[in-house]
Structure formats: C-alpha cells, structure tokens
C-alpha cells in the first residue's frame, strides 16, 4: 500500500504562491485553517477567496487529496475514454445529490476509482451504511425537500450593529477588553466625568457599564444603566443577544430542516448524528420557533411584549378616534343643554354675588371633565394599560377647559417615550432569555449541520443505488469480471427500462465451464449492443473500484490494477494519431493486472493491418495471468487467422426477422460463437420484401454469404 504525504504548508501546493497563500490565510484566519479547508474539499469557502476560482479550488483539493492518500485518479483510469466514462458516471450520481456540499464532495475526490483494496473496502463500508436507508427514504418527497434546504451555515454579517445600546467605562483596561469583545457590534465609549456619563447615557435606550464608578451617584429619572464587573467574563448572549439571535435567524430554515431530518431518521430506526436527546431537540426547536426573520422574538412569544408593541403602535390612532368621538358628544351636549338656576343661585345672581359666566363655566367644566375621563378610560381599556401607565394618562390633558378637546403634545411624546422604554426593556429581557437558551446549542447546531451535509453524500449514493436497482459487487481473488442481469446506466437513464444482459470474462461463477478465457473478442450484428455491453462492463468495473454498487443483479469482480478503455474511432487515423494509439498499448508489456476494453480498434487503419495489430495486442495481453481484455471487432475470423493464442470469440447474434421483417436480436452474447452478420439479414429482408428482377438481384447477393 502506498503511503501519502504530509503537507506542512500552503506553499508546498501546486499553484499557490506568496500572494494566494496570503489571501488564503487572511480569509481563513490561519495557514492551518486554510489547509484544513483544502483537505476537506470546502470548495465553496475556497472560491470566496479573491483570486481563487472554483476550477482552481477543485484542482487544488483533488491534488492535495491525492497526495495525502498516496494515489490519484490517473493511477487507475489510464485513457481519456476511461476518464470520460468516469465523468459521465459521476454526473449521473451527482444528479441524485440534494445539497451543494454532496455535489462538491462527489466532484472532488471522494469516489474516484482506485486499485487499492484498503480504499475500496473503506468506501464499501461507508456506502453500505446508507443502502438500506435509500430503500426507505429515496422516494420520500418531504424528506428530500428537507435535505435540499440544508446549506452551509451563514455567519453573522459584519454589518450587524446594535444602535440603541452603548458600553461605557471610565477604566482604560476595562475599556480595551470591552472593545476587543464587543466593539464590532455596538459603540464602546470612555467617560471621564459623571456629567459626560449622563449625557452619553441619555442618547441610548440601554446602557452597559463595566465598572462601579458611577454607582454612588444619584442618576436622573429614567436612566437605568446595567452594571457588570468584567467584560472578559460577561456572557456574550447577555451583552449582545442580537448576535446570537441573528445567527439562528439567518440559518433558521436550514437548522429546522436538520432537526426534522434527525426526527424522521430516528423514527425510521436510523441515528447518524450528534447525540442530542429527543428532549434537547424539542427544546431547541421550541426556541427556534420564537425567533423571527429579523432576529427579534416573534409575535406571541411573550404577552407583555405583544401588549407593549400593540399599545405603542395603536396609541395615536386610538387617541385620535377617541377625541373625535368625545368632541362630537360634547358638541351635541352643549347644543342641547339649557341653564336651570336653583333658588340660591338666583339670589346670588341678583344680589351680585355670582356672575352668569361663573354658572356657565361650572356647567362646561362638568361636561369637559366627563368627556376627558371617558377618553382616558377608553384608551386605558383598548390599549390594555397597567396601573402605572394609566397614571400617565392624567397628565395628557390640561385642567384648563378647552374646546375642541386635544392632548398636550409634550405629554403625549413623553407617554410614547415611556412606553418605548418599557417595550425595549422587556424586549431586551426576552432576547436575552432566548439567546441564553440558543447559545447553549450553537456548537451542537454547527456539528449537526455539518453531519447532515456529510450524510447527504452517503444518502445520495444510496438514492442512486436504490432508484437504479444497483447491487454491491462481490470481490473475488481470481482474475475476472462477470455479472447477471446487468443494465447499461447510460441507456437506462435515457430509455428507462431496458433489456438486462448477462456476461462473464475470466474466472467467475458466471463463466461457462471450460470458457474462462481472460481475453475475448466480441462479434455481433450492427446495433446489436456490443458497444453498450462494453460500456456496461466499464461501468461495473469503475463503480466497483469506487466502492459503489453496480448495475447488475449479481456481479463478481476480481482485482484490477489499471483500466484502459478505448472507444470507437471516428475514422482511419493519420500516421501521427496511429502511432500515438499504438504507444498506449505498449504498457501491455508490463506484468500487472490490467483490464483493456476496446471498441472496433480495426478502424484505426486498413482491415488487414489492423487485424494483425489487434492479434499482436491480444497475444501480449494473454501473457499476463492477471489481465483481462474484451475487444469488439467485425474482424474476428481474420484476427484469429493471425494468432495462435487461445482467444475466445463471443457473438451478439440476430436470431432472424420478425413478422414485420425487423431484426430479432438476443442482446446476451453467445459464448464461443462468431455472430451471424447483420448485412446477411438485411439482404434477406430485402429479398423477402421485393419481387421480380429486384428480388433476383437480392437472391444473388444472398448466395454470396453461403460458405
């Protein structure tokens, strides 16, 4: 087993110079943190760094992972076509991922195929933990929607500022400590005198003081600062509950989704995550549901908070309405009133002891005070005022009779201020209560979200396996690959249901007795499925060496050190391209376990020469008892004429024509048989569909296929 390399610093990595290294350290806070992000494949965070593109971040993470594990993708996949096939498989697997995190992990380094059995077994064990879960939840839309809403947690924005609170202190050391912890979010100010303290404090609804210098002074009415001893020991949730609440508010949907995911998994008998008890989960969820999108406690969280908010909001409209109604009543009362004098009042009026205006003022005062009391009672009832707040209403109206009735604006403003101060005091208390509860869950929540994101990697693979009916392969020590009822994933992705195929090369329990050849020629009709079978073999080998399930009902897979896949050439190659292709086969001279799949290699040059070249390649391939080869070719007989090596020829054969004169093809190769050619059947179809001279022409052509 190869051992990986330890990476000591950023500058050891390809593509990282002084400038990029400096930016990485600045972004992550330290070189160690930056290296950790690269090792973990945190492409999203790496891409946030100025000058680091997503492509570079991907390349960087892949390179580092390869160095740490001591192997790279190119150690196993040896040709461009094999890399292309792996990329297509990876794209298909990624389509089942529910989070960006899982797609990044798949895109990066996690599943690349390897020949090292320790890595394969490690991945098989990881994937195996999730396969049962895929069968249970891969079609559960509620669960999948929850998982899709999980994202990397967003930090509290640096722009968050609490503007209605200030920290004051007269001690320089205390002030420096307070600035270090809290100045990023609220003002921290030095004060040198009591008058300066009072002036600054009056501009804020909440004042935090970190020394007792001004405790002995008589503070003005309404000024109620909070005194703390040591800024380094003060709880952050107590001084700045808004920061804790903002973190949970920004990530509310994600966190709630993680809690629901945890509950669903536990109900299904699975428990993947941090051991938060059911009681703790419920406590956290209850607290989260009290946090609004703006980070403030939601309506209904606290009756007193709701009462004060409603009172402050409704004060002006209710006062205006109550005064309008009172003025209308007062107007009607005065219009309908008449002055009735008692005997005593008449004597006083005649004798000059009373003036008529005094009698009028007395009557008007009675009406005025009655309406004022009615207005105050209506306000107190509708605004749900408490005893102290009701007393504030007494100063809202002048004792001097005035018509129409109106409130004293200075006193109204004072009432608003009093209500607002009470509201802010209660709101801060409730924020602290909520922040205190949530702060104890901050780190567990961070762990839980990370675990859910990592969970999606395994679960996405399980969904891929469940929906496409994949099964784990059975590793064998012999050289061979064989399967029962395999389905080409690329065709299945396009057409849905396809005909399954069974096939075996080398020594597996699926190979017929006496036909355990390690090197095979595959012949067959045009469009019979030879290329699809070759792709299926490649898919099984690549997925098996990723530690993943494979597209077959059963599969045995022996060890493969290197995988070579050669796709169908688009035409005869020129001299340079032909030479390059031959050089790729020169590695067959090395004695190691190789799997070579080649599709119609004869098209690289003229048939006679290509048959000799393929024969020579096959001879070299058979020399190694640890190597396998399947070559698709229309030149099977010509190739066999040019080699004395025991090479099996299998055929995908058309069995004839159906009633509609369409080809009937058995997609399963027939072992040890050269397939009947498609041209002969096409000629036969034309023969049966025509008459006269035209039929005679096709009959003549058909005779050429005899013998």
Secondary structure, DSSP 8 states (H G I E B T S, - for coil): ---------GGGSTT--HHHHHHHHHHHSSHHHHHHHHHTT-HHHHHTSTT--HHHHHHHHHHHHHHHHT--GGGTB-SHHHHHHHHHHHHHHHTT--SHHHHHHHHHTTT---S-HHHHHHHHHHHHHHHHHHHHHTT-HHHHHHHHT--------TT----SEEEEES-HHHHHHHHHHHTTTSEEEE--SHHHHHHHHTT-SEEEESSSTTTTS---TT---EE-S-TTTS-HHHH-HHHHHHHHHHTHHHHHHHHHHHHHHHHTT---S----HHHHHHHHHHHTTB-TTSSB-TTS-HHHHHHHHHHHHHHHHHHHHHHHHHHHHHHHHHH------HHHHHHHHHTSS-HHHHHHHHHHHHHHHHHHHHHHHHHHHTT--HHHHHHHHTTS-SS--SS----HHHHHHHHHHHHHHHHHHHHHHHHHHHHHHHTTHHHHHHHHHHHHHHHHHHHHHHHHHHTT-B--EE-SSSEEEEEEE--HHHHHHHSS---EEEEEESSTTS-TT---SEEEEEE-TTSSHHHHHHHHHHHHHHHHTT--BSEEEEEE---SEEEEE---SS---HHHHHHHHHHHGGGGS-S-EEEEEE-GGGGS-HHHHHHHHHHHHHHHHH-TT-EEEEE-S-HHHHHHT--S--EEEEE-EEEE-TTS-EEE--S-BTT-----HHHHHHHHHHHH--HHHHHHHHHHHHTT--
